Amino acid sequence: MHVMAISTVTDQDGFWDALKQAYGRLPGQARWALAVASTDGTRAVNVIVHDSVAGVRAFMEEYAGPFADTDYVQADAANAVGLPE
């Protein structure tokens, strides 16, 4: 499944540095499909392919938790446009 991690970033440098570390440590068969920030850096959306929302939440919070408040939801892949498979 595709899981969206929608973040309100409180420390831009810390957040993106943490995600760079996390990228190389994805668990199991997880795959990072997208990482994008708003132009002002206060919001970010990451899409990770994984077997559960809870798994993405646990992984992301370990790295980026101190630098952002993040909501985690399953993406509606059937109605998405341009979503990487």
PyRosetta script that sets phi, psi and omega in degrees:
from pyrosetta import init, pose_from_sequence

init()
pose = pose_from_sequence("MHVMAISTVTDQDGFWDALKQAYGRLPGQARWALAVASTDGTRAVNVIVHDSVAGVRAFMEEYAGPFADTDYVQADAANAVGLPE")
pose.set_psi(1, 155.5)
pose.set_omega(1, 174.8)
pose.set_phi(2, -94.4)
pose.set_psi(2, 127.8)
pose.set_omega(2, 179.2)
pose.set_phi(3, -115.1)
pose.set_psi(3, 128.0)
pose.set_omega(3, 176.2)
pose.set_phi(4, -94.2)
pose.set_psi(4, 130.0)
pose.set_omega(4, 172.6)
pose.set_phi(5, -111.0)
pose.set_psi(5, 110.1)
pose.set_omega(5, -174.8)
pose.set_phi(6, -107.6)
pose.set_psi(6, 112.8)
pose.set_omega(6, -169.7)
pose.set_phi(7, -113.9)
pose.set_psi(7, 141.4)
pose.set_omega(7, 164.8)
pose.set_phi(8, -101.1)
pose.set_psi(8, 111.4)
pose.set_omega(8, -170.9)
pose.set_phi(9, -87.7)
pose.set_psi(9, 129.6)
pose.set_omega(9, 178.8)
pose.set_phi(10, -104.2)
pose.set_psi(10, -20.5)
pose.set_omega(10, 177.7)
pose.set_phi(11, -140.5)
pose.set_psi(11, 97.3)
pose.set_omega(11, -173.9)
pose.set_phi(12, -60.7)
pose.set_psi(12, -47.9)
pose.set_omega(12, -178.6)
pose.set_phi(13, -62.9)
pose.set_psi(13, -45.9)
pose.set_omega(13, 179.3)
pose.set_phi(14, -62.5)
pose.set_psi(14, -42.6)
pose.set_omega(14, -178.3)
pose.set_phi(15, -61.6)
pose.set_psi(15, -53.8)
pose.set_omega(15, -175.9)
pose.set_phi(16, -71.6)
pose.set_psi(16, -32.6)
pose.set_omega(16, 174.0)
pose.set_phi(17, -63.3)
pose.set_psi(17, -41.9)
pose.set_omega(17, 178.8)
pose.set_phi(18, -64.4)
pose.set_psi(18, -40.8)
pose.set_omega(18, 179.8)
pose.set_phi(19, -67.9)
pose.set_psi(19, -33.6)
pose.set_omega(19, 175.7)
pose.set_phi(20, -63.0)
pose.set_psi(20, -39.3)
pose.set_omega(20, 176.0)
pose.set_phi(21, -66.5)
pose.set_psi(21, -44.7)
pose.set_omega(21, -177.2)
pose.set_phi(22, -63.7)
pose.set_psi(22, -35.8)
pose.set_omega(22, -176.1)
pose.set_phi(23, -54.1)
pose.set_psi(23, -41.0)
pose.set_omega(23, -179.3)
pose.set_phi(24, -79.9)
pose.set_psi(24, -1.7)
pose.set_omega(24, -175.9)
pose.set_phi(25, -124.4)
pose.set_psi(25, 27.1)
pose.set_omega(25, 179.2)
pose.set_phi(26, -58.0)
pose.set_psi(26, 137.6)
pose.set_omega(26, -178.6)
pose.set_phi(27, -77.0)
pose.set_psi(27, 145.3)
pose.set_omega(27, 171.4)
pose.set_phi(28, 44.0)
pose.set_psi(28, -123.4)
pose.set_omega(28, -176.9)
pose.set_phi(29, -92.7)
pose.set_psi(29, 13.3)
pose.set_omega(29, -179.3)
pose.set_phi(30, -64.3)
pose.set_psi(30, 150.2)
pose.set_omega(30, 178.5)
pose.set_phi(31, -141.3)
pose.set_psi(31, 132.3)
pose.set_omega(31, 178.1)
pose.set_phi(32, -84.9)
pose.set_psi(32, 115.7)
pose.set_omega(32, -175.9)
pose.set_phi(33, -93.1)
pose.set_psi(33, -30.1)
pose.set_omega(33, -174.0)
pose.set_phi(34, -160.6)
pose.set_psi(34, 141.8)
pose.set_omega(34, 170.4)
pose.set_phi(35, -142.6)
pose.set_psi(35, 121.0)
pose.set_omega(35, -177.1)
pose.set_phi(36, -146.7)
pose.set_psi(36, 145.7)
pose.set_omega(36, 179.7)
pose.set_phi(37, -120.9)
pose.set_psi(37, 157.7)
pose.set_omega(37, 172.1)
pose.set_phi(38, -70.6)
pose.set_psi(38, 161.0)
pose.set_omega(38, -177.7)
pose.set_phi(39, -63.0)
pose.set_psi(39, -27.8)
pose.set_omega(39, 178.6)
pose.set_phi(40, -89.7)
pose.set_psi(40, -3.3)
pose.set_omega(40, 174.5)
pose.set_phi(41, 79.0)
pose.set_psi(41, 3.6)
pose.set_omega(41, -176.5)
pose.set_phi(42, -87.6)
pose.set_psi(42, -13.0)
pose.set_omega(42, -179.6)
pose.set_phi(43, -131.9)
pose.set_psi(43, 147.3)
pose.set_omega(43, 177.6)
pose.set_phi(44, -145.0)
pose.set_psi(44, 147.5)
pose.set_omega(44, 173.8)
pose.set_phi(45, -126.7)
pose.set_psi(45, 127.2)
pose.set_omega(45, 174.0)
pose.set_phi(46, -120.8)
pose.set_psi(46, 139.1)
pose.set_omega(46, 175.9)
pose.set_phi(47, -119.8)
pose.set_psi(47, 122.4)
pose.set_omega(47, -178.4)
pose.set_phi(48, -124.1)
pose.set_psi(48, 132.9)
pose.set_omega(48, 175.5)
pose.set_phi(49, -89.3)
pose.set_psi(49, 121.0)
pose.set_omega(49, -177.1)
pose.set_phi(50, -156.5)
pose.set_psi(50, 172.0)
pose.set_omega(50, -176.9)
pose.set_phi(51, -83.6)
pose.set_psi(51, -8.8)
pose.set_omega(51, 178.7)
pose.set_phi(52, -158.6)
pose.set_psi(52, 152.7)
pose.set_omega(52, 174.0)
pose.set_phi(53, -65.0)
pose.set_psi(53, -41.8)
pose.set_omega(53, -179.2)
pose.set_phi(54, -61.1)
pose.set_psi(54, -37.5)
pose.set_omega(54, 178.2)
pose.set_phi(55, -65.0)
pose.set_psi(55, -41.9)
pose.set_omega(55, 177.4)
pose.set_phi(56, -66.0)
pose.set_psi(56, -43.1)
pose.set_omega(56, 179.6)
pose.set_phi(57, -58.4)
pose.set_psi(57, -49.3)
pose.set_omega(57, -178.8)
pose.set_phi(58, -60.3)
pose.set_psi(58, -44.2)
pose.set_omega(58, -179.2)
pose.set_phi(59, -65.1)
pose.set_psi(59, -50.9)
pose.set_omega(59, -177.1)
pose.set_phi(60, -65.0)
pose.set_psi(60, -42.0)
pose.set_omega(60, -177.9)
pose.set_phi(61, -64.0)
pose.set_psi(61, -32.5)
pose.set_omega(61, 178.1)
pose.set_phi(62, -59.1)
pose.set_psi(62, -38.1)
pose.set_omega(62, -176.1)
pose.set_phi(63, -97.0)
pose.set_psi(63, -53.6)
pose.set_omega(63, -170.0)
pose.set_phi(64, -99.3)
pose.set_psi(64, -7.2)
pose.set_omega(64, -176.7)
pose.set_phi(65, -50.2)
pose.set_psi(65, -43.3)
pose.set_omega(65, -178.9)
pose.set_phi(66, -69.2)
pose.set_psi(66, -12.3)
pose.set_omega(66, -171.4)
pose.set_phi(67, -112.8)
pose.set_psi(67, 0.6)
pose.set_omega(67, -176.7)
pose.set_phi(68, -164.4)
pose.set_psi(68, 156.1)
pose.set_omega(68, 168.3)
pose.set_phi(69, -101.0)
pose.set_psi(69, 124.3)
pose.set_omega(69, -170.7)
pose.set_phi(70, -128.0)
pose.set_psi(70, 137.3)
pose.set_omega(70, 171.9)
pose.set_phi(71, -103.6)
pose.set_psi(71, 142.9)
pose.set_omega(71, -178.2)
pose.set_phi(72, -122.8)
pose.set_psi(72, 126.1)
pose.set_omega(72, -179.8)
pose.set_phi(73, -143.0)
pose.set_psi(73, 151.7)
pose.set_omega(73, 174.3)
pose.set_phi(74, -75.3)
pose.set_psi(74, 131.4)
pose.set_omega(74, 178.9)
pose.set_phi(75, -75.2)
pose.set_psi(75, 147.6)
pose.set_omega(75, 174.7)
pose.set_phi(76, -85.3)
pose.set_psi(76, 79.1)
pose.set_omega(76, -173.8)
pose.set_phi(77, -62.9)
pose.set_psi(77, -30.0)
pose.set_omega(77, -178.7)
pose.set_phi(78, -65.7)
pose.set_psi(78, -26.7)
pose.set_omega(78, -178.9)
pose.set_phi(79, -111.4)
pose.set_psi(79, 11.0)
pose.set_omega(79, -179.7)
pose.set_phi(80, -81.0)
pose.set_psi(80, 153.7)
pose.set_omega(80, 175.0)
pose.set_phi(81, -117.1)
pose.set_psi(81, 122.0)
pose.set_omega(81, 176.5)
pose.set_phi(82, 78.2)
pose.set_psi(82, 12.5)
pose.set_omega(82, 179.8)
pose.set_phi(83, -70.7)
pose.set_psi(83, 123.3)
pose.set_omega(83, 178.9)
pose.set_phi(84, -61.8)
pose.set_psi(84, 140.5)
pose.set_omega(84, -179.4)
pose.set_phi(85, -87.0)
pose.dump_pdb("model.pdb")
